[in-house]
Amino acid sequence: MPPCGSGQGYSDLNATYSICLLMRNLWDDKQLHRQFQLVDRESGKVLDDSIEIHTVELAKYSTNRAALRGASVLEQWAYWIEIGEQRGIEIGEQHGIEIGEQRGKLKGSVQIFEELLGASESSDDFLSSKMTI
């Protein structure tokens, strides 16, 4: 829908939703999901279908794969986000190990080559500063 033109009412606008996936808890309770709307403090009137902010505190969620069938859609999403984050960390760690191994092999090869040539051996720090791996 196009933005409101001059003279059009706000009721013609599409609602705006913000979904905040939080890795830490904001409140000290067990509620996983919260929904906030715009409310006039004096009258208590809610501005319906305008702006909503949803928070999902992922740190409060815990289940295992076997319990997914009975879990709500929100709990299923929280599970897959948590698993995805863990898997991403594992992949990053493995990638870091592989890069470290490659750098170590390259440094060793350069230093052996320098030794065979009778050249002074480059320090690990010097070689690390020149690597692009």
Backbone torsions as a table, in degrees:
resi	resn	phi	psi	omega
1	MET	NA	135.8	179.2
2	PRO	-69.2	160.3	178.4
3	PRO	-62.3	161.3	179.5
4	CYS	-64.0	139.3	174.2
5	GLY	-94.3	176.9	179.4
6	SER	-58.7	128.1	177.5
7	GLY	89.8	-9.4	178.4
8	GLN	-82.1	151.4	179.9
9	GLY	-85.7	158.9	177.8
10	TYR	-64.3	-23.4	-180.0
11	SER	-65.1	-16.0	178.3
12	ASP	-81.5	-11.4	-179.8
13	LEU	-78.8	151.4	171.5
14	ASN	-74.7	149.5	176.6
15	ALA	-67.2	152.6	177.5
16	THR	-115.3	131.0	-179.1
17	TYR	-120.9	134.3	174.3
18	SER	-118.3	126.5	179.0
19	ILE	-115.4	117.6	-176.8
20	CYS	-109.3	112.4	176.1
21	LEU	-91.2	111.5	-173.3
22	LEU	-103.2	131.1	179.0
23	MET	-84.0	-17.5	178.5
24	ARG	-121.1	159.1	-178.7
25	ASN	-82.5	141.2	173.4
26	LEU	-95.8	-32.6	-176.9
27	TRP	-124.3	148.8	-178.0
28	ASP	-90.6	70.7	176.0
29	ASP	-153.5	-173.2	-176.5
30	LYS	-100.2	0.7	-177.0
31	GLN	-69.5	121.0	-176.6
32	LEU	-80.0	-40.8	-173.5
33	HIS	-121.7	138.0	174.6
34	ARG	-130.7	146.9	179.6
35	GLN	-125.0	124.8	-179.7
36	PHE	-115.8	143.4	176.6
37	GLN	-132.1	167.9	177.1
38	LEU	-79.4	127.0	-178.2
39	VAL	-131.1	135.3	173.5
40	ASP	-75.6	120.9	-175.6
41	ARG	-64.3	-34.1	-176.7
42	GLU	-75.6	-49.8	-175.3
43	SER	-93.6	-20.3	-176.9
44	GLY	81.0	3.9	-179.7
45	LYS	-70.9	138.4	179.6
46	VAL	-97.5	134.4	175.1
47	LEU	-85.3	89.0	-176.1
48	ASP	-67.0	151.9	173.9
49	ASP	51.2	41.7	177.9
50	SER	-121.5	-76.7	-178.5
51	ILE	-131.2	132.3	173.9
52	GLU	-130.2	140.5	174.7
53	ILE	-119.5	123.6	178.3
54	HIS	-111.9	132.6	174.3
55	THR	-115.9	140.2	175.3
56	VAL	-126.5	113.1	-178.8
57	GLU	-89.7	93.9	-173.3
58	LEU	-63.8	-28.0	-179.5
59	ALA	-64.8	-21.0	179.9
60	LYS	-83.1	-11.9	-174.3
61	TYR	-90.7	131.8	172.7
62	SER	-150.5	125.3	173.6
63	THR	-157.8	174.5	175.2
64	ASN	-117.9	169.2	-174.9
65	ARG	-59.4	-34.9	-178.0
66	ALA	-64.7	-27.4	-177.6
67	ALA	-87.5	-0.2	-175.2
68	LEU	-63.9	-34.2	-177.5
69	ARG	-59.5	-37.2	-178.8
70	GLY	-91.5	-0.5	-176.6
71	ALA	-82.4	154.8	175.6
72	SER	-69.8	166.3	177.9
73	VAL	-58.7	-42.3	178.9
74	LEU	-61.4	-43.5	178.9
75	GLU	-65.4	-36.6	177.2
76	GLN	-64.4	-44.1	177.6
77	TRP	-61.6	-44.7	179.9
78	ALA	-59.1	-40.7	178.4
79	TYR	-61.1	-48.9	-176.5
80	TRP	-69.1	-32.9	175.2
81	ILE	-65.7	-43.9	179.2
82	GLU	-62.9	-45.4	179.2
83	ILE	-63.9	-41.2	178.9
84	GLY	-62.0	-40.6	178.7
85	GLU	-65.1	-45.8	179.4
86	GLN	-60.6	-43.5	-179.7
87	ARG	-65.1	-39.9	177.9
88	GLY	-61.4	-40.3	177.8
89	ILE	-64.7	-43.8	179.1
90	GLU	-61.0	-44.0	179.6
91	ILE	-63.6	-43.2	178.7
92	GLY	-62.1	-42.1	178.2
93	GLU	-63.4	-45.3	-180.0
94	GLN	-63.4	-41.5	178.7
95	HIS	-62.2	-41.6	178.2
96	GLY	-62.3	-40.8	177.8
97	ILE	-63.4	-44.7	-179.9
98	GLU	-62.3	-42.6	178.4
99	ILE	-64.0	-42.6	178.5
100	GLY	-60.0	-41.9	178.1
101	GLU	-64.3	-42.7	178.8
102	GLN	-61.9	-44.6	179.6
103	ARG	-63.8	-41.7	179.1
104	GLY	-61.7	-43.7	178.9
105	LYS	-63.9	-42.0	-179.4
106	LEU	-64.9	-45.2	178.2
107	LYS	-59.1	-46.7	-179.8
108	GLY	-60.4	-42.2	179.6
109	SER	-63.3	-43.8	180.0
110	VAL	-63.4	-44.7	-177.6
111	GLN	-67.1	-36.8	176.2
112	ILE	-65.9	-42.9	178.9
113	PHE	-60.9	-43.1	178.1
114	GLU	-62.0	-39.8	179.6
115	GLU	-65.0	-43.1	179.3
116	LEU	-62.9	-34.5	179.6
117	LEU	-80.8	-9.2	-177.2
118	GLY	77.4	15.8	179.5
119	ALA	-86.7	159.2	177.4
120	SER	-68.2	141.9	-175.3
121	GLU	-77.1	132.4	177.0
122	SER	-73.3	143.4	179.3
123	SER	-74.5	158.8	176.9
124	ASP	-59.3	-41.6	-179.8
125	ASP	-61.8	-43.2	-179.8
126	PHE	-63.2	-46.4	-179.2
127	LEU	-65.4	-39.4	178.2
128	SER	-60.3	-37.8	-178.9
129	SER	-69.7	-19.4	-178.0
130	LYS	-97.7	-7.4	-175.3
131	MET	-83.2	145.6	176.9
132	THR	-116.3	5.2	-179.4
133	ILE	-74.1	NA	NA
